[in-house]
Amino acid sequence: MGLHAEVVRGYLKAPGEVIDLDCVPRPNHWWNAVIVDNGWRIMDCSLASPTNPKRAQYSSAGPQVAENGWFLARPMEVCYTHVPQFLEQQHISPPVAPDILLALPCACPPFFKNDLHMIDYDTSLYRIDNLELVQIRFTVPHDIECYAEVDTRSYVRDSDGDWFESGDTITTRALAQAEWVAGEKQYSVKAHLPSDEGQGVLKVYAGKRGLMHSIKDNPHPLAFALPIMHTGNNPPYEFLLRHPTPHAQRHDLYVAQPQCKRLAVNNTFVFAVRQHPSSTACTTPPPRAASPLPFTRPSSAMSMVSTSASGSDYFSSQPSGSSNTSSSQQQQSQQQQQYKPAKLAIQAPSGKILRLSRKSENAVSTSSGDGSDGGVWETIIKIGERGTWRGLVLADRSARWCVFGEWECV
């Protein structure tokens, strides 16, 4: 074919792997670098193949198809997982020190396809002591949603009373919430390890907004993974249960407090929720340039954003003046509905619904002052009933409540 190609030998990082930066890891993988349209591109046909037993760690593609994220990928993207043995084979100008590449998070192809960007990333974020939590932040486009979980090793006890690894993993939920800061959608992910573990893997999944209908079914592929290392005391702790709201897509909700799952009876709690319109007009990161071999993904028919956008294009394409007038009126009506505050409430175990009211702008905020956009809705409740307390948001197109969060009163 007349293409210049070379074989690259280097180190392939595993998701959540803890790498000792004091020593150079031995090469364990090979891939190719080719020149296409006067630029270097990376191809890893081995890892993209469904027959590779390691591919399941990086990709959720079906068993009959190859992972297209490693075909003609950019060197600046592949370096998050593939670390060449020689600097000149990075094809990055200027070359990056291997220690820096090894310290980067293990980012899979969905990380770049969905245009995620880390904010103030540092390896100290996933090394925690005692009561600390792992908290990472990253930006996403307005039509992307994320889900996070933590995997730890499973142990069993034999007949002699000794503990040993069973080879299985235990999965616990992390807390992933979206908020808007300076016109940009950001995700904040908080995670911790179970009380009897000192090491685990934080996995973050990303995909089109509106596809996740239940907390029990995650349709999104793995975007990136980070190791978690904990030392010291680690008492049991659980985050509140956040539910996806596919029927209430006009606003992004961030539960400021309480973020713990268990609430003590006969105690007073402040329920505070930040909300911001999930508008397509909000500022999002610039789109990536077209790749020599682009792989387009069709938008979901269940996406509220794609449906409204296609409807706007249809009406704006009408040639008559009356149609243009009706189109502008419809767009104004849609914008008014989109920027209308969401109605929020808390439901007690007995079924009683307590509405949340908007916090005064000049009042002292109960949440951390991080400069977030949008308003704060809150209410003060003395928990007198045991059972499940639910956070409710009114659906976009019907007069019914959708559950976005759950707490347990014990």
C-alpha contacts under 8 A as a table, 3 or more apart, distances in Angstrom:
res1	aa1	res2	aa2	distance
3	L	34	V	6.80
3	L	35	I	6.49
3	L	36	V	7.45
4	H	34	V	5.65
4	H	35	I	5.68
5	A	32	N	6.78
5	A	33	A	5.57
5	A	34	V	4.29
5	A	35	I	6.70
6	E	32	N	5.66
6	E	33	A	5.37
6	E	34	V	6.57
7	V	30	W	6.96
7	V	31	W	5.96
7	V	32	N	4.72
7	V	33	A	6.56
8	V	30	W	5.60
8	V	31	W	5.23
8	V	32	N	5.55
8	V	33	A	6.89
8	V	84	P	6.51
8	V	85	Q	7.83
8	V	89	Q	6.74
9	R	27	P	6.54
9	R	28	N	7.83
9	R	29	H	6.14
9	R	30	W	4.61
9	R	31	W	6.66
9	R	84	P	5.88
9	R	85	Q	5.94
10	G	26	R	7.80
10	G	27	P	4.57
10	G	28	N	6.36
10	G	29	H	5.67
10	G	30	W	6.25
10	G	82	H	6.84
10	G	83	V	5.45
10	G	84	P	4.08
10	G	85	Q	4.56
10	G	86	F	7.89
11	Y	25	P	7.02
11	Y	26	R	6.78
11	Y	27	P	4.57
11	Y	28	N	5.25
11	Y	29	H	5.74
11	Y	82	H	5.92
11	Y	83	V	5.09
11	Y	84	P	6.35
11	Y	85	Q	7.14
12	L	27	P	7.73
12	L	28	N	6.47
12	L	29	H	5.93
12	L	81	T	5.73
12	L	82	H	4.88
12	L	83	V	6.46
13	K	17	E	6.81
13	K	81	T	5.14
13	K	82	H	6.61
13	K	83	V	7.87
13	K	102	L	7.70
13	K	106	C	6.82
14	A	17	E	5.31
14	A	57	Q	7.56
14	A	81	T	7.53
14	A	106	C	7.03
15	P	57	Q	6.89
15	P	58	Y	7.19
15	P	106	C	5.43
15	P	107	A	8.00
15	P	201	V	7.74
15	P	224	F	7.32
15	P	225	A	5.21
15	P	226	L	6.79
15	P	227	P	7.94
16	G	106	C	6.95
16	G	200	G	7.64
16	G	201	V	5.02
16	G	202	L	7.00
16	G	203	K	7.95
16	G	225	A	5.23
16	G	226	L	4.51
16	G	227	P	4.27
16	G	228	I	7.87
17	E	201	V	7.98
17	E	226	L	7.50
17	E	227	P	6.12
18	V	227	P	6.23
19	I	102	L	7.17
19	I	103	A	7.83
20	D	23	C	6.13
20	D	24	V	7.96
21	L	24	V	6.89
21	L	99	D	6.31
21	L	102	L	7.58
21	L	103	A	7.99
27	P	85	Q	6.91
30	W	44	D	7.87
31	W	42	I	7.62
31	W	43	M	6.34
31	W	44	D	4.93
31	W	45	C	7.42
31	W	46	S	7.56
32	N	42	I	5.92
32	N	43	M	5.18
32	N	44	D	6.21
33	A	40	W	6.63
33	A	41	R	5.72
33	A	42	I	4.57
33	A	43	M	6.11
34	V	40	W	5.68
34	V	41	R	5.39
34	V	42	I	6.35
34	V	43	M	7.52
34	V	72	L	7.98
35	I	38	N	5.99
35	I	39	G	5.27
35	I	40	W	4.55
35	I	41	R	6.09
36	V	39	G	5.37
36	V	40	W	6.32
36	V	41	R	6.69
36	V	292	P	7.38
37	D	292	P	7.47
40	W	74	R	7.25
40	W	75	P	7.22
40	W	91	H	6.74
41	R	72	L	4.75
41	R	73	A	5.37
41	R	74	R	5.27
41	R	75	P	6.32
42	I	70	W	6.94
42	I	71	F	6.65
42	I	72	L	5.09
42	I	73	A	5.03
42	I	74	R	6.26
42	I	75	P	6.32
42	I	78	V	7.27
43	M	70	W	5.45
43	M	71	F	4.77
43	M	72	L	5.45
43	M	73	A	6.65
44	D	47	L	5.70
44	D	48	A	6.23
44	D	70	W	5.44
44	D	71	F	6.66
45	C	48	A	5.00
45	C	49	S	6.05
45	C	70	W	7.17
45	C	71	F	7.36
46	S	49	S	5.45
46	S	52	N	6.63
47	L	50	P	7.91
47	L	52	N	6.05
47	L	54	K	7.16
47	L	55	R	5.69
47	L	70	W	7.83
48	A	52	N	7.58
48	A	55	R	6.75
48	A	66	A	5.26
48	A	67	E	4.66
48	A	68	N	6.91
48	A	69	G	7.78
48	A	70	W	6.26
49	S	52	N	5.67
49	S	55	R	7.37
49	S	65	V	7.61
49	S	66	A	5.11
49	S	67	E	6.85
50	P	53	P	7.67
50	P	55	R	6.75
50	P	62	G	7.66
50	P	63	P	5.42
50	P	64	Q	6.68
50	P	65	V	6.57
50	P	66	A	5.88
50	P	67	E	7.80
51	T	63	P	7.95
52	N	55	R	5.55
53	P	56	A	6.75
54	K	57	Q	5.77
54	K	58	Y	7.52
55	R	58	Y	5.42
55	R	59	S	5.90
56	A	59	S	5.32
56	A	60	S	6.29
58	Y	108	C	6.01
58	Y	222	L	6.88
59	S	67	E	6.90
59	S	108	C	7.35
59	S	109	P	7.96
59	S	221	P	6.75
59	S	222	L	6.68
60	S	221	P	5.61
60	S	222	L	7.27
61	A	65	V	6.65
61	A	66	A	7.02
61	A	67	E	6.10
62	G	65	V	5.61
62	G	66	A	7.78
63	P	66	A	7.93
67	E	70	W	6.60
68	N	71	F	5.41
68	N	295	F	7.66
69	G	72	L	7.93
69	G	73	A	6.60
69	G	109	P	4.96
69	G	110	P	7.77
70	W	73	A	5.54
70	W	78	V	7.81
70	W	109	P	7.38
71	F	293	L	8.00
72	L	291	S	7.83
72	L	292	P	7.30
72	L	293	L	6.86
73	A	77	E	6.85
73	A	78	V	6.64
73	A	291	S	8.00
74	R	77	E	5.35
74	R	78	V	6.38
75	P	78	V	5.20
75	P	79	C	6.02
75	P	90	Q	6.71
75	P	91	H	6.40
75	P	92	I	6.57
76	M	79	C	5.67
76	M	80	Y	7.70
76	M	92	I	6.90
77	E	80	Y	6.09
77	E	112	F	7.24
78	V	81	T	5.81
78	V	82	H	5.69
79	C	82	H	4.90
79	C	83	V	5.74
79	C	90	Q	7.54
79	C	101	L	6.47
80	Y	83	V	7.57
80	Y	101	L	6.34
80	Y	102	L	7.69
80	Y	104	L	5.93
80	Y	105	P	6.49
80	Y	106	C	5.60
80	Y	107	A	5.70
81	T	106	C	5.50
81	T	107	A	6.57
81	T	108	C	7.58
83	V	90	Q	7.61
83	V	98	P	6.95
83	V	101	L	6.60
83	V	102	L	7.21
84	P	87	L	6.75
84	P	89	Q	6.19
84	P	90	Q	6.05
85	Q	89	Q	7.72
86	F	89	Q	5.63
86	F	90	Q	7.30
87	L	90	Q	5.52
87	L	91	H	7.93
87	L	95	P	6.12
87	L	96	V	7.52
87	L	97	A	7.87
88	E	91	H	6.13
88	E	95	P	7.20
90	Q	95	P	6.68
90	Q	96	V	7.98
91	H	95	P	7.30
92	I	95	P	5.13
92	I	96	V	7.26
96	V	100	I	6.85
96	V	101	L	7.02
97	A	100	I	5.47
97	A	101	L	6.68
98	P	101	L	5.05
98	P	102	L	6.11
99	D	102	L	5.16
99	D	103	A	6.21
100	I	103	A	5.08
100	I	104	L	6.42
101	L	104	L	5.33
103	A	123	T	6.77
105	P	224	F	6.71
105	P	225	A	6.43
105	P	226	L	5.90
106	C	224	F	5.47
106	C	225	A	5.52
106	C	226	L	6.78
107	A	110	P	7.99
107	A	111	F	5.94
107	A	223	A	5.97
107	A	224	F	4.20
107	A	225	A	6.73
108	C	111	F	5.64
108	C	112	F	7.59
108	C	222	L	6.78
108	C	223	A	5.25
108	C	224	F	5.65
109	P	112	F	5.60
109	P	113	K	6.23
109	P	223	A	6.87
110	P	113	K	4.79
110	P	114	N	5.75
110	P	206	A	7.00
110	P	207	G	7.82
110	P	221	P	6.78
110	P	222	L	6.80
110	P	223	A	4.96
111	F	114	N	5.65
111	F	115	D	6.27
111	F	116	L	5.52
111	F	206	A	7.44
111	F	222	L	7.96
111	F	223	A	4.47
111	F	224	F	6.48
112	F	115	D	4.83
112	F	116	L	6.15
114	N	140	V	7.35
114	N	141	P	7.47
114	N	144	I	7.11
114	N	206	A	7.23
114	N	207	G	6.91
115	D	140	V	6.32
115	D	141	P	6.88
115	D	285	P	7.70
115	D	287	P	7.49
115	D	288	R	7.51
116	L	138	F	6.64
116	L	139	T	5.68
116	L	140	V	4.99
116	L	141	P	7.59
117	H	138	F	5.32
117	H	139	T	5.20
117	H	140	V	6.90
118	M	121	Y	6.04
118	M	137	R	6.32
118	M	138	F	4.23
118	M	139	T	6.54
119	I	136	I	7.63
119	I	137	R	5.47
119	I	138	F	5.03
119	I	139	T	7.22
120	D	137	R	7.74
121	Y	125	L	7.45
121	Y	136	I	7.38
122	D	125	L	5.72
123	T	126	Y	6.19
123	T	127	R	7.36
124	S	127	R	5.27
124	S	128	I	7.87
125	L	128	I	7.34
125	L	134	V	6.05
125	L	135	Q	6.80
125	L	136	I	7.15
126	Y	134	V	5.53
126	Y	135	Q	7.90
126	Y	226	L	7.36
126	Y	227	P	6.51
126	Y	228	I	4.90
126	Y	229	M	6.32
127	R	134	V	7.68
127	R	228	I	6.17
127	R	229	M	4.99
127	R	230	H	6.09
128	I	132	E	5.57
128	I	133	L	6.55
128	I	134	V	6.87
128	I	228	I	7.72
128	I	229	M	6.30
128	I	230	H	4.96
128	I	231	T	6.62
129	D	132	E	5.62
129	D	230	H	5.57
129	D	231	T	4.91
129	D	232	G	5.60
129	D	233	N	7.57
130	N	230	H	7.38
130	N	231	T	6.24
130	N	232	G	4.59
130	N	233	N	4.55
130	N	234	N	5.56
131	L	233	N	6.98
131	L	234	N	6.23
131	L	235	P	7.79
133	L	190	K	6.51
133	L	191	A	5.91
133	L	192	H	5.46
134	V	189	V	7.82
134	V	190	K	5.46
134	V	191	A	5.10
134	V	192	H	6.13
134	V	228	I	7.69
135	Q	188	S	6.87
135	Q	189	V	5.52
135	Q	190	K	4.49
135	Q	191	A	6.63
136	I	188	S	5.94
136	I	189	V	5.42
136	I	190	K	6.81
137	R	186	Q	6.77
137	R	187	Y	5.59
137	R	188	S	4.68
137	R	189	V	6.40
138	F	186	Q	5.59
138	F	187	Y	5.51
138	F	188	S	6.96
139	T	184	E	7.15
139	T	185	K	5.81
139	T	186	Q	4.28
139	T	187	Y	6.19
139	T	285	P	7.98
140	V	144	I	6.29
140	V	145	E	8.00
140	V	185	K	5.83
140	V	186	Q	5.95
140	V	187	Y	7.21
140	V	284	T	7.57
140	V	285	P	7.53
141	P	144	I	5.65
141	P	185	K	6.51
141	P	284	T	5.41
141	P	285	P	6.50
142	H	185	K	6.19
142	H	278	S	6.47
142	H	279	S	7.15
142	H	280	T	6.47
142	H	282	C	7.65
142	H	284	T	6.62
143	D	208	K	5.97
143	D	209	R	5.16
143	D	280	T	7.93
143	D	305	V	7.23
144	I	206	A	6.76
144	I	207	G	5.53
144	I	208	K	4.74
144	I	209	R	4.76
145	E	178	A	7.99
145	E	206	A	5.78
145	E	207	G	5.75
145	E	208	K	6.10
145	E	209	R	4.85
145	E	210	G	7.69
146	C	176	A	6.87
146	C	187	Y	7.73
146	C	204	V	6.80
146	C	205	Y	5.43
146	C	206	A	4.42
146	C	207	G	6.64
146	C	220	H	7.93
147	Y	176	A	5.98
147	Y	204	V	5.81
147	Y	205	Y	5.14
147	Y	206	A	6.55
147	Y	218	N	7.73
147	Y	220	H	7.99
148	A	173	R	6.68
148	A	174	A	5.29
148	A	175	L	6.72
148	A	176	A	6.00
148	A	189	V	7.20
148	A	202	L	7.15
148	A	203	K	5.62
148	A	204	V	4.40
148	A	205	Y	6.12
149	E	171	T	6.65
149	E	172	T	5.74
149	E	173	R	4.53
149	E	174	A	4.74
149	E	175	L	7.95
149	E	191	A	7.77
149	E	202	L	5.96
149	E	203	K	5.48
149	E	204	V	6.72
150	V	171	T	5.58
150	V	172	T	5.23
150	V	173	R	6.21
150	V	174	A	6.41
150	V	191	A	7.25
150	V	192	H	7.72
150	V	193	L	7.36
150	V	200	G	6.66
150	V	201	V	5.51
150	V	202	L	4.54
150	V	203	K	6.10
151	D	169	T	6.09
151	D	170	I	5.58
151	D	171	T	4.61
151	D	172	T	6.60
151	D	200	G	5.65
151	D	201	V	5.18
151	D	202	L	6.60
151	D	203	K	7.66
152	T	169	T	5.43
152	T	170	I	5.20
152	T	171	T	6.54
152	T	193	L	7.74
152	T	197	E	7.38
152	T	199	Q	6.95
152	T	200	G	4.64
152	T	201	V	6.61
153	R	165	E	7.04
153	R	166	S	7.97
153	R	167	G	7.21
153	R	168	D	6.35
153	R	169	T	4.65
153	R	170	I	6.08
153	R	200	G	7.31
154	S	165	E	5.92
154	S	166	S	5.79
154	S	167	G	6.67
154	S	168	D	5.36
154	S	169	T	5.08
154	S	170	I	5.85
155	Y	163	W	6.31
155	Y	164	F	5.42
155	Y	165	E	4.46
155	Y	166	S	5.30
155	Y	167	G	7.95
156	V	163	W	5.59
156	V	164	F	5.75
156	V	165	E	6.42
156	V	166	S	6.01
157	R	160	D	7.76
157	R	161	G	5.63
157	R	162	D	5.36
157	R	163	W	4.45
157	R	164	F	6.48
158	D	161	G	5.42
158	D	162	D	5.65
158	D	163	W	6.62
158	D	164	F	7.88
159	S	162	D	7.51
165	E	168	D	7.77
173	R	191	A	7.85
173	R	239	F	7.71
174	A	189	V	7.01
174	A	190	K	5.98
174	A	191	A	4.82
174	A	192	H	7.41
174	A	239	F	7.12
175	L	188	S	7.94
175	L	189	V	5.53
175	L	190	K	5.10
175	L	191	A	6.40
175	L	239	F	6.40
175	L	240	L	7.70
175	L	242	R	7.54
176	A	187	Y	6.63
176	A	188	S	5.74
176	A	189	V	4.37
176	A	190	K	6.54
177	Q	187	Y	5.57
177	Q	188	S	5.47
177	Q	189	V	6.58
177	Q	253	L	7.41
177	Q	254	Y	5.70
177	Q	255	V	7.72
178	A	185	K	6.82
178	A	186	Q	5.65
178	A	187	Y	4.43
178	A	188	S	6.39
178	A	252	D	6.21
178	A	253	L	6.70
178	A	254	Y	6.09
179	E	185	K	5.83
179	E	186	Q	5.44
179	E	187	Y	6.32
179	E	188	S	7.77
179	E	252	D	6.43
179	E	253	L	6.90
179	E	254	Y	6.03
179	E	274	R	7.73
179	E	275	Q	7.45
179	E	276	H	7.09
179	E	372	S	7.06
179	E	373	D	7.57
180	W	183	G	5.98
180	W	184	E	5.30
180	W	185	K	4.46
180	W	186	Q	5.82
180	W	276	H	6.69
180	W	372	S	5.85
180	W	373	D	5.28
180	W	374	G	7.32
181	V	184	E	5.28
181	V	185	K	6.48
181	V	186	Q	6.92
181	V	371	G	6.47
181	V	372	S	4.55
181	V	373	D	5.25
182	A	371	G	7.69
182	A	372	S	7.06
182	A	373	D	6.49
183	G	282	C	5.85
183	G	283	T	5.32
183	G	284	T	7.66
183	G	373	D	7.14
184	E	282	C	7.04
184	E	283	T	5.62
184	E	284	T	5.76
184	E	285	P	7.73
185	K	284	T	7.12
191	A	202	L	7.38
192	H	228	I	7.80
193	L	196	D	7.96
193	L	197	E	6.11
193	L	198	G	7.08
193	L	199	Q	7.26
193	L	200	G	6.77
193	L	228	I	7.62
193	L	230	H	7.43
194	P	197	E	5.55
194	P	234	N	7.59
194	P	236	P	6.56
194	P	237	Y	7.71
195	S	234	N	4.98
195	S	235	P	5.35
195	S	236	P	5.17
195	S	237	Y	7.86
196	D	234	N	7.49
197	E	200	G	7.54
197	E	230	H	7.71
198	G	228	I	7.94
198	G	229	M	5.69
198	G	230	H	4.80
198	G	231	T	6.34
199	Q	227	P	7.29
199	Q	228	I	5.49
199	Q	229	M	4.61
199	Q	230	H	6.25
200	G	227	P	5.89
200	G	228	I	5.10
200	G	229	M	6.76
201	V	225	A	6.66
201	V	226	L	5.71
201	V	227	P	4.52
201	V	228	I	5.69
202	L	225	A	5.50
202	L	226	L	5.11
202	L	227	P	6.07
202	L	228	I	6.67
203	K	222	L	6.90
203	K	223	A	7.72
203	K	224	F	6.18
203	K	225	A	4.47
203	K	226	L	6.65
204	V	222	L	6.05
204	V	223	A	5.74
204	V	224	F	5.60
204	V	225	A	6.20
205	Y	220	H	5.64
205	Y	221	P	5.41
205	Y	222	L	4.35
205	Y	223	A	4.97
205	Y	224	F	7.14
206	A	220	H	5.47
206	A	221	P	6.20
206	A	222	L	6.64
206	A	223	A	5.78
207	G	211	L	7.77
207	G	219	P	7.92
207	G	220	H	5.11
207	G	221	P	6.99
208	K	211	L	6.27
208	K	220	H	7.96
208	K	299	S	7.62
208	K	300	S	7.53
208	K	303	S	7.80
209	R	212	M	7.44
209	R	303	S	6.56
210	G	213	H	7.21
210	G	245	T	7.65
210	G	246	P	4.97
210	G	249	Q	7.31
210	G	302	M	6.52
210	G	303	S	5.36
210	G	304	M	7.32
211	L	219	P	6.96
211	L	246	P	7.30
211	L	300	S	7.44
211	L	302	M	6.97
211	L	303	S	7.25
212	M	215	I	7.54
212	M	217	D	7.04
212	M	218	N	6.20
212	M	219	P	6.23
212	M	220	H	7.85
212	M	244	P	6.39
212	M	246	P	7.10
213	H	217	D	7.27
213	H	244	P	6.02
213	H	245	T	7.02
213	H	246	P	6.01
214	S	217	D	5.41
214	S	218	N	7.48
214	S	243	H	6.82
214	S	244	P	6.23
215	I	218	N	6.90
215	I	242	R	7.76
215	I	243	H	5.81
215	I	244	P	6.68
222	L	225	A	7.75
231	T	234	N	7.98
237	Y	260	C	7.51
238	E	260	C	5.95
238	E	261	K	5.49
238	E	262	R	7.49
239	F	259	Q	5.76
239	F	260	C	4.51
239	F	261	K	4.87
240	L	258	P	7.86
240	L	259	Q	5.50
240	L	260	C	5.13
240	L	261	K	3.95
240	L	262	R	7.70
240	L	405	G	6.70
240	L	406	E	5.94
240	L	407	W	5.70
241	L	261	K	6.85
241	L	405	G	5.38
241	L	406	E	5.09
241	L	407	W	6.88
242	R	404	F	5.65
242	R	405	G	4.44
242	R	406	E	6.72
243	H	403	V	6.55
243	H	404	F	4.64
243	H	405	G	5.62
244	P	404	F	6.28
245	T	248	A	5.30
245	T	249	Q	6.76
245	T	402	C	6.48
245	T	403	V	7.10
245	T	404	F	6.27
246	P	249	Q	6.06
247	H	395	A	5.50
247	H	396	D	6.21
247	H	397	R	7.62
247	H	402	C	7.40
248	A	251	H	7.17
248	A	393	V	7.25
248	A	394	L	6.88
248	A	395	A	4.63
248	A	396	D	5.00
248	A	402	C	7.25
249	Q	252	D	7.35
249	Q	278	S	7.26
249	Q	304	M	6.68
249	Q	396	D	6.96
250	R	277	P	5.80
250	R	278	S	5.40
250	R	279	S	7.34
250	R	338	Q	5.85
250	R	342	A	7.99
250	R	396	D	6.85
251	H	275	Q	6.23
251	H	276	H	5.41
251	H	277	P	4.30
251	H	278	S	4.87
251	H	338	Q	7.93
251	H	342	A	6.85
252	D	275	Q	5.57
252	D	276	H	5.41
252	D	277	P	6.26
252	D	278	S	5.78
253	L	273	V	6.61
253	L	274	R	5.76
253	L	275	Q	4.61
253	L	276	H	6.86
254	Y	273	V	5.59
254	Y	274	R	4.99
254	Y	275	Q	6.30
255	V	258	P	7.21
255	V	259	Q	6.81
255	V	272	A	6.25
255	V	273	V	4.48
255	V	274	R	6.34
256	A	259	Q	6.76
256	A	271	F	7.77
256	A	272	A	5.43
256	A	273	V	5.46
256	A	274	R	6.72
256	A	367	S	5.83
257	Q	260	C	7.95
257	Q	270	V	6.81
257	Q	271	F	5.59
257	Q	272	A	5.32
257	Q	273	V	7.15
257	Q	367	S	7.33
258	P	261	K	7.88
258	P	269	F	7.40
258	P	270	V	7.07
258	P	271	F	6.13
258	P	272	A	7.42
260	C	263	L	7.55
260	C	407	W	7.64
261	K	406	E	7.32
261	K	407	W	4.84
261	K	408	E	5.92
262	R	407	W	6.00
262	R	408	E	4.86
262	R	409	C	5.69
262	R	410	V	6.77
263	L	267	N	7.96
263	L	383	I	7.85
263	L	407	W	6.90
263	L	408	E	5.95
263	L	409	C	4.55
263	L	410	V	6.33
264	A	267	N	5.95
264	A	383	I	7.47
264	A	409	C	5.75
264	A	410	V	5.65
265	V	383	I	5.43
265	V	384	G	5.69
265	V	385	E	6.82
265	V	386	R	6.63
265	V	409	C	6.01
265	V	410	V	6.04
266	N	382	K	6.30
266	N	383	I	5.26
266	N	384	G	5.07
267	N	382	K	5.54
267	N	383	I	5.60
267	N	384	G	7.60
268	T	380	I	6.96
268	T	381	I	5.59
268	T	382	K	4.02
268	T	383	I	6.04
269	F	380	I	5.84
269	F	381	I	5.54
269	F	382	K	6.27
269	F	383	I	7.32
270	V	378	E	6.85
270	V	379	T	5.89
270	V	380	I	4.52
270	V	381	I	6.45
271	F	378	E	5.26
271	F	379	T	5.42
271	F	380	I	6.24
271	F	381	I	7.54
272	A	366	T	7.37
272	A	367	S	7.55
272	A	376	V	6.58
272	A	377	W	5.66
272	A	378	E	4.17
272	A	379	T	6.77
273	V	376	V	5.64
273	V	377	W	5.23
273	V	378	E	6.19
274	R	374	G	6.59
274	R	375	G	5.67
274	R	376	V	4.45
274	R	377	W	6.26
275	Q	341	P	7.90
275	Q	342	A	7.64
275	Q	374	G	5.55
275	Q	375	G	5.83
275	Q	376	V	6.59
275	Q	377	W	7.76
276	H	373	D	6.72
276	H	374	G	4.59
276	H	375	G	6.95
277	P	338	Q	6.48
277	P	339	Y	5.71
277	P	341	P	7.78
277	P	374	G	7.71
278	S	282	C	7.79
278	S	338	Q	7.89
279	S	282	C	5.55
279	S	338	Q	7.08
279	S	339	Y	7.94
280	T	305	V	7.45
290	A	293	L	8.00
290	A	294	P	6.37
291	S	294	P	5.04
299	S	303	S	7.35
299	S	306	S	6.86
300	S	303	S	5.38
300	S	306	S	7.50
301	A	306	S	7.42
301	A	307	T	7.05
302	M	307	T	7.72
303	S	306	S	5.48
303	S	307	T	6.30
304	M	307	T	5.23
304	M	308	S	6.25
305	V	308	S	5.36
305	V	309	A	6.08
306	S	309	A	5.07
306	S	310	S	6.07
307	T	310	S	5.31
307	T	311	G	6.22
308	S	311	G	5.04
308	S	312	S	6.23
309	A	312	S	5.14
309	A	313	D	6.35
310	S	313	D	5.15
310	S	314	Y	6.23
311	G	314	Y	5.13
311	G	315	F	6.43
312	S	315	F	5.40
312	S	316	S	6.06
312	S	327	S	7.37
312	S	331	Q	7.15
313	D	316	S	5.16
313	D	317	S	6.16
314	Y	317	S	5.42
314	Y	318	Q	7.27
315	F	318	Q	5.74
315	F	323	S	7.05
315	F	324	N	7.47
315	F	327	S	5.62
316	S	323	S	7.55
316	S	324	N	6.17
316	S	327	S	5.93
318	Q	323	S	5.90
318	Q	324	N	6.81
319	P	323	S	7.07
319	P	324	N	7.38
320	S	323	S	5.27
320	S	324	N	6.47
321	G	324	N	5.02
321	G	325	T	6.25
322	S	325	T	5.02
322	S	326	S	6.15
323	S	326	S	5.07
323	S	327	S	5.92
324	N	327	S	4.88
324	N	328	S	6.21
325	T	328	S	5.24
325	T	329	Q	6.22
326	S	329	Q	5.03
326	S	330	Q	6.00
327	S	330	Q	5.05
327	S	331	Q	6.13
328	S	331	Q	5.02
328	S	332	Q	6.12
329	Q	332	Q	5.09
329	Q	333	S	6.13
330	Q	333	S	4.99
330	Q	334	Q	6.10
331	Q	334	Q	4.97
331	Q	335	Q	6.11
332	Q	335	Q	5.04
332	Q	336	Q	6.15
333	S	336	Q	5.11
333	S	337	Q	6.22
334	Q	337	Q	5.09
334	Q	338	Q	5.97
335	Q	338	Q	4.86
335	Q	339	Y	6.09
336	Q	339	Y	5.36
336	Q	340	K	5.99
337	Q	340	K	5.15
342	A	393	V	6.79
342	A	394	L	6.73
343	K	355	R	7.93
343	K	356	L	7.71
343	K	393	V	5.74
343	K	394	L	5.54
344	L	355	R	6.15
344	L	356	L	5.52
344	L	357	S	7.99
344	L	377	W	7.64
344	L	391	G	7.43
344	L	392	L	5.60
344	L	393	V	4.65
344	L	394	L	6.68
345	A	353	I	6.39
345	A	354	L	5.39
345	A	355	R	4.14
345	A	356	L	5.12
345	A	391	G	6.01
345	A	392	L	5.03
345	A	393	V	6.54
346	I	353	I	5.72
346	I	354	L	5.11
346	I	355	R	6.35
346	I	356	L	7.29
346	I	389	W	7.00
346	I	390	R	5.67
346	I	391	G	4.70
346	I	392	L	5.87
347	Q	350	S	7.97
347	Q	351	G	5.85
347	Q	352	K	5.60
347	Q	353	I	4.47
347	Q	354	L	6.22
347	Q	389	W	5.74
347	Q	390	R	5.08
347	Q	391	G	6.40
347	Q	392	L	7.07
348	A	351	G	5.28
348	A	352	K	5.28
348	A	353	I	6.47
348	A	354	L	7.89
348	A	385	E	7.32
348	A	388	T	7.15
348	A	389	W	5.05
348	A	390	R	6.83
349	P	352	K	7.44
349	P	385	E	6.67
349	P	386	R	7.08
349	P	387	G	5.53
349	P	388	T	5.41
349	P	389	W	5.71
350	S	385	E	7.76
355	R	379	T	7.56
356	L	377	W	5.66
356	L	378	E	5.07
356	L	379	T	5.27
357	S	377	W	5.23
357	S	378	E	5.66
357	S	379	T	6.56
358	R	375	G	7.10
358	R	376	V	5.90
358	R	377	W	4.28
358	R	378	E	6.44
359	K	363	A	7.09
359	K	365	S	8.00
359	K	375	G	7.43
359	K	376	V	5.55
359	K	377	W	5.53
359	K	378	E	6.43
360	S	363	A	5.25
365	S	368	S	7.39
365	S	369	G	7.39
369	G	372	S	7.55
383	I	386	R	7.89
383	I	409	C	7.62
385	E	409	C	7.18
386	R	408	E	7.56
386	R	409	C	4.88
386	R	410	V	5.71
387	G	408	E	5.69
387	G	409	C	5.18
387	G	410	V	6.90
388	T	406	E	6.59
388	T	407	W	5.71
388	T	408	E	4.71
388	T	409	C	6.31
389	W	406	E	5.66
389	W	407	W	5.07
389	W	408	E	6.19
389	W	409	C	7.27
390	R	403	V	6.47
390	R	404	F	7.52
390	R	405	G	5.65
390	R	406	E	4.49
390	R	407	W	6.37
391	G	403	V	5.70
391	G	404	F	5.54
391	G	405	G	4.81
391	G	406	E	6.19
392	L	401	W	5.80
392	L	402	C	5.41
392	L	403	V	4.66
392	L	404	F	5.85
392	L	405	G	7.34
393	V	401	W	5.55
393	V	402	C	5.25
393	V	403	V	6.49
393	V	404	F	6.83
394	L	398	S	7.84
394	L	399	A	6.69
394	L	400	R	5.86
394	L	401	W	4.59
394	L	402	C	6.03
395	A	398	S	5.57
395	A	399	A	6.43
395	A	400	R	5.80
395	A	401	W	5.89
395	A	402	C	6.14
403	V	406	E	7.77
